Amino acid sequence: MYSTKSPWNILISLLRVAMLVTAGWFLLLWVENRNTGIPTAFKLVKKDFQQNDTAAAQSHINGYLAAHSTSARAFQYASLLCLNYNHPCMAADYARQGLRQCSNISGSSRARLYLLLSQALYSQGPAMVQQAEAAAQQAITLAPNSPDALNQAGYILAATSTSPTEIEEGLNNIRRALTLATHPFMLSSEQISQAQIASYEDSYGWALYRLSIYGQPQQAANTLSQAVAALNQAVSDLPVHSPDHTSTSIMYYHLALAAMHANHRGLAQSAAQTALFYNASSRRARKLLADIAKHNDSPQPPTPAAHLANMPQPAPAGTFTLLKLPSLKAAAFSKVTHSISAANATPPSP
């Protein structure tokens, strides 16, 4: 004979399940806050930056770091937050402090501090490029299988050098980053997001674009074709709802510029329009779109030198996540190319 439960017993069972689920969520939140309570502590700092009160933000950061002077994660958060709100000098200072004060940390944590230092230095302009590259190389030494470190070192070299040999070296680093990030057994210990993979593909395509200009002339057309394919793959692999609109805009700008010089006018126009959609203040994307329309009936697109002026200022990122670097491209898009002469027909180097 089958037994049946009364409605009262069923209700009690459902309440017990709900209590267990709720308890589980509270436990999860407690563990997360216990292990990574820094975001809560930095809420005031984010508010200070949003109100353009840099002095107050620095005071709050210094107070927190004084109480957590041996926490690498605290210094990572401090540096990362400063980068996201476009304070690269402060970001570099906090990364250096972390490297000095957190001596007994793992190689991967130390590598992350070097990556933050590299990005902060790169964002300060051409005078700091060599130091930025050296910091990225230190990160590779500490974490040789880090896709972020390999991509960052490769991108800096390929985006700032006019030497075909050095651009090739940068390409090799970026290629290795992509291999590690997409390997089925993940040789790297890092958790790689889809947005990061898209960024590596963009770095690869942009390096190929520059190689098509500075490399062997007889290989330029084939290299440019590969660049367009890689850049197109990069924007195709972007998450549907990417929060980093500045980086997304730059990636579409890269595609638009390469497509225009490959004479793919329709793709170039569409990509330039999308770049403006994600960053309406991008003067370079606006100028590129105007040039595409102007030269629509021309047999040849304008030269890369036509797109060197009026680099857009980067917008601060809206969010930040522990151990996830903001885009190197977004942070330094307007600064690194100032040392490159337009007379040399140099393409932009965000």
Buried (B, 14 or more C-beta within 10 A) or exposed (E): EEEEEEEEEEEEEEEEEEEEEEEEEEEEEEEEEEEEEBBEBBEBBBEBBEEEBBEBBBBBBEEBBEEBEEBBBBBBBBBBBBBBBBBBEBBBBBBBBBBEBBEEBEEBBBBBBBBBBBBBBBBBBBEBBEBBBBBBBBBBEBBBBBBBBBBBBBBBBBBBBBEBEBBBBBBBBBBBBBBBBEEEEBEBEBEBEEBBBBBBBBBBBBBBBBBBBBBEEEEBEEBBBBBBBBBBBBBEBBEEEBEBBBBBBBBBBBBBBBBBBBEBBEBBBBBBBBBBBBBEEBBBBBBBBEBBEEBEEEEEBBEBBBBBEEBBEBBBBEEBBEBBBBBBBBBBBBBBBEEBEBEEEBBBBB
